[in-house]
Amino acid sequence: MKLLNVGYGNVVVASRVVAVIGPNAAPIRRLREEAKERGKLVDATQGRKTRSVIVTDSDHVVLSAIQAETIALRLGGAVEEGAKE
């Protein structure tokens, strides 16, 4: 099981990530609000500005203060490492 660092000591299981997206589009804001209403929103920003939104296969939405591109690069490394084992 590989863990994906989403910033400031917070991690997500890499194999459970479905998408990493930017936070500014209107559909993403709606997704965030719906997840909050369902109790499936995880705020991992530590009080900082949200720079990416991570969607998992369990329908959880994780907010991160790390850029989506950086998370995607980290995710690519985590997936490749998992494939080698």
Secondary structure, 3 states (H helix, E strand, C coil): CCEEEEECCEEEEHHHEEEEECCCCHHHHHHHHHHHHHCCEEECCCCCCCCEEEEECCCCEEEECCCHHHHHHHHHHHHHHHHHC
